[in-house]
Structure formats: C-alpha cells, structure tokens
Amino acid sequence: MKKSIGYFLWVSFIFMLFGCAELYKGDEDEQVEVILPPGPTYTTETEHTLNVVYYVPADEYDREYWHWRLSGFALDMQKYFELCLQRNRIPNKKFGLIVNENPDYVKMHYIKSSLPTDQMIEKNMPKMAEEVLAYFEQHPEEKTSDNYLVFMPKYTGSFCAHYSLGTYSGIAFCGVDHEKFKVRYLTSSRGREAHLASYGEVLHTLARSFGVPLESHKMSSATFSLVGAVKSKAVSKIYRWEWFYTRYCSNSGNTLNLPKGGILDKVILPEAAARFLEKHPLFSNVAPVEPEPLEVTIDEWDIRSLPGNPALEEDSVFVACTFHSNKPVDGIILYNDPWASHDVTVSYEPINAASYAAYQAASEALERNETWDGGNDAYGVYKNILYAEDLGNNTYRVTFDIAMGDLFLNKPFFGTWSKSFGAELRFRFIGKDGSRCPSYPSVKGSLTCETGGDYRRLYRLSYTASNSPITHNIATLYGTKE
C-alpha cells in the first residue's frame, strides 16, 4: 500500500511539473526542451551586480522565451570572465548577478522603448542611453551598479557597441536576440556556426563597457585576444580590421584555416586586460562610484634597443621609468602599439599613392588623439608594483624587456606605397582602488612634442620593399643597450 501511494505521489508531481512548464519543440533533430518559469525569489550574489536589461524598440516584438534564453547567456558570460581571470592567475573573481531560485534565470529589467527601430541605431546611442538610465532613475531601488548589459532583439539596423559612462562604467548595447539565440548551441560547433556567430561580439562589447582597453595578444601567445585585431582585409576599397572575437563561435569572414563553430577555448582576455577587471567594482565588490583620479608623474624614462640595427623580429627593447604618484599604485602596464587604426573617414578611392598618403595621415592623426582607443594592434606587458624597485616616498622604478618579434605586423595592410609608419610605447597605471592613469576620458595621455608626452614615447617602423625586414628607429631616438 505504501508503495502504491508513493507511486501515485510521484506521478502527480510529474503532471504538476509539466503542467507549470512550457514545452519548446525544437528542430526535427533537436530534443524537446522543458522551460520552467522563474520562481518568486531572487538572491543578490554580491553587493554590486550587473544590471541586465531587455530593451525593445517601439515597433518590434518580444522574441519568444527571451528571459529564459538571455538569462542563460548572462550566466555563461559571468563564467567566461571568471575563467579569463583565472587563466591570468586571478582566482575567485566574477561579476555579480541577481539569480532566481530557478537556476536558469537571472533578474532582467524590461524596457519598451519610445524609439522605433530606425532610430535605435548605433549613432543614436546617446539617446538610447538616456532612455535606459531614465528607467533606473525612475526605479532607483532596482539599480545595483553603474554597468549595464542591454540585450535587444535582432532587427534591421541592430548593433553591438558600448557606451562609456566613466572610467569603468558603461552600457553594452547588444542587438542579437532571436528565437534561436540559445546557450545550448554552445555545445555544438554546428549550432554555434549557425545561430551564435555574434556571441563573441557580445563578450567583446561587455568587456569594453567595463572600461577594458583594446589590446592584442603577443605573436608568441597560444591564445587570441577578445579585445584585439591584428589582421585587416579590404572591403569596398577600404581596409577594415578583422577582430578575433569573430572567431569565438564562427569562422565566417576569416581567411585562416579555423574549425567551423569557432574556438571557444582560445579567444580570451590577455593579462593586462584581465588586470583592469581585477580592480573593477563589479569584480572586487567595492563601492560602485568613480574613484578620485590617480595622478602619476614619470620622473625619468630610459629606452634602449639592441645594438647593430637588428630586424624587428630579432630585437628587444628595454624600457625603464621612475615615477611617483598621489596614492598607492597596484600595477603598471607598458603597451607597444603600432599605429594602424584604419577607422578613418578619408576616402581610399581611387587606390593610389596620393590617396593612401592622405589615408595614412588621417590614421596617424587618430592615433595621436589621447581619447582615441586605437590599441587593437598593441600588446601590453603587466607588472605588479611588487616587482618594482621601491625608492621611498611613494616613488618607484620599474623595468620592462619587450621582444619586438611579438608585434603583429602585416605589411600589405599598411599600403603598397607606405614604407614608414608610426608606433608608440606608452604606460598606463592601475591604482589599488581601481583608479587608472591616464584617467577617463583620456586613453593614452596627451602628446606634448613630436617624440611623446607624459606617458608616451613615439618611434617609427619602416621597410624598404614588400619582402624586406621591418626595422625601427628606437636606437637612433633613444639609444642602445650596452
């Protein structure tokens, strides 16, 4: 009798479970998915959590099961960044979310825009940001940090881009949602290729909204940088960067022989980028406010290269600086950055020496701008303050040894006619409280002369023919190592 009662209760539970659930019938070769609704209880993981939003244009409709599907991606993104930090020797760090008692869901805010799709485009991000921020001003109890992950349906004109609000605060606008945008496809290379090609761009956009600068990986690295791009391709007679985030879930648009469905374990954040997140409010759980600016004065630069004018891939550059600051510094990053933005408005047509000269000049003008983040072809070397020499009175000396062969350089995308192009070495400092120097909105610090500024030193790269080695003028400008 007890066995019969137990069986009856179990069957009743199964009927009740499926009575509350919605069944999603997938493609013919898919299994049926059981989608349970969220429960009434949400729990805040940390004091400061990422605000997750579903933002729908006035003339668009909600994509089916959006809360369930996008919650899965928010949780996967949380794990992705945690693993990126772990792989860079930063354990037990992740951004917080508000999670439901049903582990398939996180708290998401719904905003129906007053703007139609033809106005919800990238150039109107300031207006869209106003609307998102106005929602949280009207519901101040719902705001949990100064960072926002804003999903939007995929529509004509939808986009992925970040809108900066401060040093490490911002909005990640991600217009990618559709009925097949489901985290389950991450386990299938065919599914990733077919439905999730844009997911790498979503991860990139969120990283940028956290204030992570653009940075490539080293040539010797076994992984690719989520925030880097080192290869260009010509599109409509204009050179455009090929970003490594496009390889996360897809091989579309890439010329290298990569597996279909992307390379999930290879596209990560490099160490310098990960160190920015280590001190971010969402990852360190400190107050979600802009810290007082970190002020660093470099008292002395010392830059040397190997003697004998070796080819770039055989050379090393040695950089040391002595500096003092107004408050404790946690780490120092030295970037080695070739100048090749490509994001210029000068027409590159017809393709000839004169048009390319104007194009290159506009590109270098962008790179000189202290608020322009053109470091997608740079690589950064990070050193903790513990590895610097403490000279007392909050003054330190730090040294770097950079293998120049780790630069990514593809001469054809600098143009058939160009034999010389700019580059720079630059410092950026991270305070123990998460502050940065140069501070927002400056990315590089200003240039005060032809060879540099407070945190920058310029040099040039050159070659004589397409098959000739690349050289630089660091020895001439700054000296050689004895």
C-alpha positions as CSV (number, residue, x, y, z in Angstrom):
1,M,0.0,0.0,0.0
2,K,2.8,2.4,0.9
3,K,4.4,1.6,-2.5
4,S,1.2,2.5,-4.4
5,I,0.8,5.8,-2.5
6,G,4.5,6.7,-3.3
7,Y,4.0,5.9,-7.0
8,F,0.8,8.0,-7.1
9,L,2.5,11.0,-5.5
10,W,5.4,10.7,-7.9
11,V,3.1,10.6,-11.0
12,S,1.2,13.6,-9.6
13,F,4.4,15.5,-9.2
14,I,5.4,14.8,-12.8
15,F,2.0,16.0,-14.1
16,M,2.2,19.1,-11.9
17,L,5.7,19.8,-13.1
18,F,4.8,19.6,-16.8
19,G,1.5,21.5,-16.1
20,C,3.5,24.5,-15.0
21,A,6.1,24.2,-17.7
22,E,6.1,25.3,-21.3
23,L,7.3,22.9,-24.0
24,Y,9.5,24.1,-26.8
25,K,9.6,21.9,-29.8
26,G,12.9,22.4,-31.5
27,D,14.1,21.5,-35.0
28,E,13.5,18.0,-36.1
29,D,16.9,16.8,-35.0
30,E,16.6,18.6,-31.6
31,Q,15.3,17.2,-28.3
32,V,12.2,18.8,-26.7
33,E,13.2,21.5,-24.1
34,V,11.3,21.9,-20.9
35,I,11.2,25.5,-19.9
36,L,10.1,26.2,-16.3
37,P,9.1,29.7,-15.4
38,P,11.2,31.7,-12.8
39,G,10.2,31.4,-9.2
40,P,9.3,34.4,-7.0
41,T,12.6,34.6,-5.1
42,Y,15.7,36.3,-6.4
43,T,19.0,36.5,-4.5
44,T,21.8,39.0,-4.9
45,E,25.1,37.3,-5.3
46,T,27.3,40.3,-4.3
47,E,26.7,43.8,-3.1
48,H,27.1,45.3,-6.6
49,T,25.7,43.4,-9.6
50,L,25.4,43.8,-13.3
51,N,22.1,45.4,-14.4
52,V,20.7,43.2,-17.1
53,V,18.1,44.7,-19.4
54,Y,15.8,43.6,-22.3
55,Y,15.3,46.7,-24.4
56,V,12.7,46.5,-27.2
57,P,12.1,49.1,-29.9
58,A,8.6,50.6,-30.1
59,D,7.8,48.9,-33.4
60,E,9.3,45.5,-32.5
61,Y,8.0,42.4,-30.6
62,D,9.5,40.4,-27.8
63,R,11.3,37.3,-29.0
64,E,9.8,34.1,-27.6
65,Y,11.2,33.0,-24.2
66,W,13.6,35.9,-24.1
67,H,14.0,35.9,-20.3
68,W,15.0,32.2,-20.3
69,R,17.3,32.4,-23.3
70,L,19.1,35.6,-22.3
71,S,19.5,34.5,-18.7
72,G,21.5,31.6,-19.9
73,F,23.8,33.9,-21.8
74,A,24.2,36.3,-18.8
75,L,25.3,33.3,-16.7
76,D,27.6,32.0,-19.4
77,M,29.2,35.5,-19.7
78,Q,29.7,35.5,-16.0
79,K,31.6,32.2,-16.2
80,Y,33.6,33.3,-19.2
81,F,35.0,36.4,-17.5
82,E,35.7,34.4,-14.3
83,L,37.7,31.8,-16.4
84,C,39.6,34.6,-18.2
85,L,40.8,36.0,-14.9
86,Q,41.6,32.5,-13.6
87,R,43.8,31.9,-16.7
88,N,45.7,35.0,-15.9
89,R,46.3,34.0,-12.3
90,I,43.4,36.0,-10.8
91,P,41.3,33.4,-8.9
92,N,37.8,33.8,-7.4
93,K,36.8,36.9,-9.3
94,K,33.5,37.2,-11.1
95,F,30.9,40.0,-11.7
96,G,27.7,39.5,-9.6
97,L,24.2,38.8,-10.8
98,I,20.8,38.6,-9.2
99,V,19.9,35.0,-9.5
100,N,16.5,33.3,-9.3
101,E,15.6,30.2,-7.2
102,N,15.2,28.5,-10.6
103,P,18.9,28.5,-11.6
104,D,18.1,29.0,-15.3
105,Y,17.1,32.7,-14.7
106,V,18.7,36.0,-13.6
107,K,16.8,39.2,-12.9
108,M,16.2,41.1,-16.1
109,H,14.6,44.5,-16.4
110,Y,12.2,45.1,-19.3
111,I,12.2,48.4,-21.1
112,K,9.8,49.1,-24.0
113,S,11.4,52.0,-25.9
114,S,9.6,55.0,-27.2
115,L,12.0,54.9,-30.2
116,P,11.3,52.8,-33.4
117,T,14.0,50.6,-35.0
118,D,15.1,53.3,-37.5
119,Q,16.1,55.4,-34.5
120,M,17.6,52.7,-32.4
121,I,20.9,52.6,-34.3
122,E,24.5,53.0,-33.3
123,K,24.8,56.7,-33.9
124,N,21.8,57.3,-31.6
125,M,23.4,55.5,-28.6
126,P,23.4,58.7,-26.5
127,K,19.6,59.0,-26.9
128,M,19.2,55.3,-26.2
129,A,21.5,55.5,-23.1
130,E,19.3,58.4,-21.8
131,E,16.2,56.2,-22.0
132,V,17.9,53.2,-20.2
133,L,19.3,55.5,-17.5
134,A,15.9,57.2,-17.1
135,Y,14.3,53.9,-16.3
136,F,16.7,53.3,-13.4
137,E,16.3,56.9,-12.2
138,Q,12.5,56.2,-12.0
139,H,13.3,52.9,-10.2
140,P,16.3,53.7,-8.1
141,E,15.8,50.7,-5.9
142,E,16.4,48.5,-9.0
143,K,19.8,49.9,-9.9
144,T,22.7,47.8,-8.5
145,S,25.8,49.2,-10.2
146,D,26.9,51.6,-12.9
147,N,27.3,48.8,-15.5
148,Y,24.5,47.7,-17.8
149,L,24.2,44.7,-20.2
150,V,21.4,45.7,-22.5
151,F,20.1,43.0,-24.9
152,M,17.9,44.0,-27.8
153,P,16.1,42.0,-30.5
154,K,18.0,41.5,-33.7
155,Y,16.4,43.8,-36.4
156,T,17.5,45.8,-39.4
157,G,19.9,48.3,-38.0
158,S,20.6,46.5,-34.7
159,F,24.2,46.6,-33.5
160,C,26.7,45.7,-30.8
161,A,28.6,48.6,-29.2
162,H,29.4,50.1,-25.8
163,Y,28.6,53.5,-24.5
164,S,31.1,54.7,-21.8
165,L,29.8,56.4,-18.7
166,G,33.1,56.7,-16.8
167,T,36.4,55.1,-16.0
168,Y,34.9,51.6,-15.8
169,S,31.2,52.2,-16.1
170,G,29.2,51.9,-19.3
171,I,26.3,50.3,-21.2
172,A,26.8,47.3,-23.5
173,F,24.1,47.5,-26.2
174,C,23.8,44.1,-27.9
175,G,21.2,43.7,-30.6
176,V,21.5,40.0,-31.1
177,D,18.4,38.3,-29.7
178,H,16.4,35.9,-31.9
179,E,14.5,32.7,-31.3
180,K,17.5,30.5,-32.0
181,F,19.9,32.5,-29.8
182,K,20.1,29.8,-27.1
183,V,23.1,28.9,-24.9
184,R,22.6,25.2,-25.6
185,Y,24.1,25.8,-29.0
186,L,27.5,26.5,-27.4
187,T,27.9,22.7,-27.0
188,S,27.6,22.2,-30.8
189,S,30.1,23.5,-33.4
190,R,27.3,23.4,-36.0
191,G,24.9,25.2,-33.7
192,R,27.5,27.9,-32.8
193,E,28.2,28.5,-36.5
194,A,24.5,28.6,-37.4
195,H,23.0,30.6,-34.6
196,L,25.6,32.2,-32.3
197,A,28.1,33.9,-34.7
198,S,27.5,37.3,-32.9
199,Y,28.1,36.0,-29.3
200,G,31.9,36.8,-29.4
201,E,31.0,40.4,-30.2
202,V,28.6,40.4,-27.2
203,L,31.5,39.3,-24.9
204,H,33.8,41.9,-26.5
205,T,31.2,44.7,-26.1
206,L,30.6,43.8,-22.4
207,A,34.4,43.9,-21.8
208,R,34.6,47.3,-23.4
209,S,31.7,48.6,-21.3
210,F,33.8,47.6,-18.2
211,G,36.5,50.0,-19.5
212,V,38.9,47.4,-20.8
213,P,41.2,49.0,-23.4
214,L,41.8,47.4,-26.8
215,E,44.8,45.1,-26.8
216,S,46.2,42.4,-29.0
217,H,47.9,39.2,-27.8
218,K,51.6,38.5,-28.4
219,M,52.7,36.7,-31.5
220,S,54.1,34.0,-29.3
221,S,50.8,33.6,-27.5
222,A,48.8,30.3,-27.9
223,T,45.5,32.3,-27.5
224,F,43.8,35.1,-29.3
225,S,42.7,38.4,-27.7
226,L,39.0,39.1,-27.3
227,V,39.8,42.9,-27.5
228,G,42.4,42.7,-30.2
229,A,42.6,42.7,-34.0
230,V,45.8,42.2,-35.9
231,K,44.7,41.4,-39.4
232,S,43.0,43.6,-41.9
233,K,41.0,43.0,-45.1
234,A,39.9,45.2,-47.9
235,V,36.1,45.8,-48.1
236,S,34.8,48.2,-50.8
237,K,38.4,49.5,-51.3
238,I,38.6,50.4,-47.6
239,Y,40.8,48.5,-45.1
240,R,38.9,47.2,-42.1
241,W,40.1,45.3,-39.1
242,E,39.4,41.6,-38.6
243,W,38.6,41.1,-35.0
244,F,39.5,38.0,-33.1
245,Y,36.1,37.9,-31.3
246,T,34.6,36.8,-34.6
247,R,36.4,33.5,-34.2
248,Y,34.7,32.7,-30.8
249,C,31.6,31.0,-32.3
250,S,32.1,31.2,-36.0
251,N,34.7,31.1,-38.8
252,S,32.7,33.4,-41.1
253,G,34.7,36.2,-42.6
254,N,38.0,34.8,-41.5
255,T,40.6,33.7,-44.0
256,L,42.7,31.5,-41.7
257,N,42.0,27.8,-41.6
258,L,40.0,27.6,-38.4
259,P,37.5,24.9,-37.4
260,K,33.8,25.6,-38.1
261,G,32.0,26.7,-35.0
262,G,34.8,28.8,-33.6
263,I,37.5,28.2,-31.0
264,L,35.9,28.8,-27.6
265,D,39.0,27.9,-25.5
266,K,41.3,30.2,-27.5
267,V,39.6,33.6,-27.5
268,I,40.2,35.1,-24.1
269,L,41.4,38.3,-22.4
270,P,45.1,38.9,-22.3
271,E,46.7,39.5,-18.9
272,A,46.9,43.3,-19.0
273,A,43.2,43.5,-19.9
274,A,42.4,41.0,-17.1
275,R,44.2,43.1,-14.6
276,F,41.9,46.0,-15.3
277,L,39.0,43.9,-14.3
278,E,40.7,42.6,-11.1
279,K,40.1,46.1,-9.5
280,H,36.8,46.8,-11.2
281,P,33.9,47.4,-8.7
282,L,31.8,44.5,-10.1
283,F,34.7,42.1,-9.6
284,S,36.2,43.4,-6.4
285,N,32.9,44.3,-4.9
286,V,34.0,47.8,-3.8
287,A,31.8,50.9,-4.0
288,P,30.4,51.4,-7.5
289,V,31.5,55.0,-7.8
290,E,34.2,56.7,-9.8
291,P,37.4,56.9,-7.6
292,E,39.4,60.0,-7.2
293,P,41.8,60.2,-10.2
294,L,45.2,58.5,-9.9
295,E,47.9,61.1,-10.6
296,V,51.3,59.7,-11.7
297,T,54.3,61.7,-12.7
298,I,57.0,59.9,-14.6
299,D,60.3,61.4,-13.4
300,E,62.6,59.6,-15.9
301,W,62.3,57.5,-19.0
302,D,65.1,55.1,-20.2
303,I,64.5,53.4,-23.5
304,R,67.1,51.2,-25.2
305,S,67.2,48.6,-28.0
306,L,69.9,46.1,-29.0
307,P,72.9,47.5,-30.9
308,G,73.6,46.7,-34.6
309,N,70.2,47.7,-36.0
310,P,68.7,44.2,-36.0
311,A,65.5,43.2,-37.8
312,L,62.4,43.7,-35.7
313,E,61.8,40.0,-35.1
314,E,65.3,39.7,-33.7
315,D,65.3,42.8,-31.5
316,S,64.3,43.6,-27.9
317,V,63.5,46.9,-26.4
318,F,64.3,47.7,-22.7
319,V,62.2,50.4,-21.1
320,A,62.5,51.7,-17.5
321,C,60.7,54.5,-15.8
322,T,60.9,56.2,-12.4
323,F,57.6,57.5,-11.2
324,H,55.8,58.8,-8.2
325,S,52.0,59.0,-7.5
326,N,49.4,60.7,-5.3
327,K,48.2,57.4,-3.9
328,P,49.2,53.7,-4.0
329,V,49.7,52.0,-7.4
330,D,48.9,48.3,-7.8
331,G,50.2,47.6,-11.3
332,I,51.9,49.1,-14.3
333,I,51.2,48.3,-18.0
334,L,53.6,49.1,-20.9
335,Y,52.0,48.9,-24.3
336,N,53.8,48.5,-27.6
337,D,51.5,49.9,-30.2
338,P,52.0,50.1,-34.0
339,W,49.8,52.8,-35.5
340,A,47.2,51.4,-38.0
341,S,43.7,52.5,-37.0
342,H,42.0,52.2,-40.4
343,D,38.9,53.8,-38.8
344,V,39.3,57.0,-40.8
345,T,36.9,59.0,-42.9
346,V,39.3,59.8,-45.7
347,S,38.2,58.2,-49.0
348,Y,40.6,55.4,-50.1
349,E,39.5,55.5,-53.7
350,P,40.9,55.5,-56.3
351,I,43.7,53.5,-54.7
352,N,47.0,55.3,-55.5
353,A,49.9,56.8,-53.7
354,A,48.3,60.2,-53.1
355,S,45.0,58.8,-51.7
356,Y,46.9,56.4,-49.5
357,A,49.1,59.1,-48.2
358,A,46.0,61.1,-47.1
359,Y,44.5,57.9,-45.6
360,Q,47.6,57.2,-43.6
361,A,47.9,60.8,-42.4
362,A,44.3,60.6,-41.1
363,S,45.0,57.3,-39.4
364,E,48.1,58.7,-37.6
365,A,46.0,61.8,-36.6
366,L,43.6,59.5,-34.9
367,E,46.3,57.6,-33.1
368,R,47.7,60.9,-31.8
369,N,44.4,61.7,-30.2
370,E,44.6,60.9,-26.4
371,T,40.9,59.8,-26.2
372,W,41.1,57.5,-29.3
373,D,41.5,53.9,-28.2
374,G,43.3,52.5,-31.3
375,G,45.2,49.8,-29.4
376,N,43.6,46.9,-31.1
377,D,47.0,46.0,-32.6
378,A,49.1,46.8,-29.5
379,Y,50.2,44.3,-26.9
380,G,50.6,45.1,-23.2
381,V,53.0,43.8,-20.6
382,Y,51.8,43.9,-17.0
383,K,53.9,44.2,-13.8
384,N,52.7,44.2,-10.3
385,I,54.1,47.0,-8.1
386,L,55.8,44.3,-6.1
387,Y,58.2,43.8,-9.0
388,A,59.2,47.5,-9.0
389,E,62.1,49.0,-7.0
390,D,60.7,51.0,-4.1
391,L,62.8,54.2,-3.8
392,G,60.7,55.6,-0.9
393,N,58.3,58.5,-0.7
394,N,55.8,56.6,-3.0
395,T,58.5,56.7,-5.7
396,Y,59.3,53.5,-7.8
397,R,61.4,52.4,-10.7
398,V,60.1,49.7,-12.9
399,T,61.8,48.0,-15.9
400,F,60.4,46.1,-18.9
401,D,62.1,43.8,-21.5
402,I,59.9,43.6,-24.7
403,A,60.6,41.1,-27.5
404,M,59.8,43.2,-30.6
405,G,59.1,40.0,-32.5
406,D,55.9,39.7,-30.5
407,L,54.4,42.6,-32.5
408,F,51.8,41.6,-35.1
409,L,52.8,43.3,-38.4
410,N,51.3,42.6,-41.8
411,K,52.9,45.0,-44.2
412,P,50.4,44.8,-47.0
413,F,47.7,46.4,-44.9
414,F,49.9,49.4,-44.4
415,G,49.8,50.0,-48.1
416,T,51.8,49.4,-51.2
417,W,53.2,52.9,-51.1
418,S,53.9,53.4,-47.5
419,K,57.4,52.4,-46.3
420,S,57.2,54.1,-42.9
421,F,54.5,54.3,-40.2
422,G,54.2,55.5,-36.6
423,A,54.2,53.5,-33.4
424,E,54.5,54.2,-29.7
425,L,55.4,52.9,-26.3
426,R,53.1,54.1,-23.6
427,F,52.5,53.5,-19.9
428,R,49.2,53.1,-18.0
429,F,48.9,52.7,-14.2
430,I,46.3,51.0,-12.1
431,G,45.7,52.2,-8.6
432,K,44.9,49.9,-5.7
433,D,41.4,51.4,-5.5
434,G,40.7,50.7,-9.2
435,S,41.6,54.2,-10.4
436,R,43.6,54.5,-13.6
437,C,46.1,56.9,-15.1
438,P,45.7,58.3,-17.6
439,S,42.1,58.6,-16.4
440,Y,38.8,58.7,-18.3
441,P,38.2,60.0,-20.9
442,S,41.9,60.0,-21.8
443,V,43.2,56.7,-23.0
444,K,46.8,57.5,-23.7
445,G,47.6,60.9,-22.3
446,S,48.3,63.9,-24.5
447,L,51.3,64.4,-26.8
448,T,53.4,67.5,-25.9
449,C,56.1,67.1,-28.6
450,E,57.0,65.1,-31.7
451,T,58.5,62.3,-29.6
452,G,56.0,61.9,-26.9
453,G,54.1,63.1,-23.9
454,D,53.8,62.4,-20.2
455,Y,53.0,58.7,-20.7
456,R,54.0,58.1,-24.3
457,R,57.1,57.8,-26.4
458,L,56.9,57.7,-30.2
459,Y,59.0,55.9,-32.8
460,R,58.7,54.7,-36.4
461,L,58.6,51.4,-38.1
462,S,59.9,51.1,-41.7
463,Y,60.7,48.7,-44.5
464,T,62.2,49.1,-48.0
465,A,60.3,46.6,-50.0
466,S,57.5,44.1,-49.5
467,N,59.9,41.2,-48.8
468,S,62.3,43.2,-46.7
469,P,62.6,43.0,-42.9
470,I,60.8,45.7,-40.7
471,T,63.1,47.9,-38.7
472,H,62.6,50.7,-36.2
473,N,64.4,53.9,-35.2
474,I,64.4,53.4,-31.4
475,A,68.2,53.1,-31.3
476,T,68.6,56.5,-33.1
477,L,66.0,58.2,-31.0
478,Y,66.7,56.8,-27.6
479,G,70.0,54.8,-27.6
480,T,71.2,51.2,-27.4
481,K,71.7,48.8,-24.6
482,E,75.4,48.3,-23.8
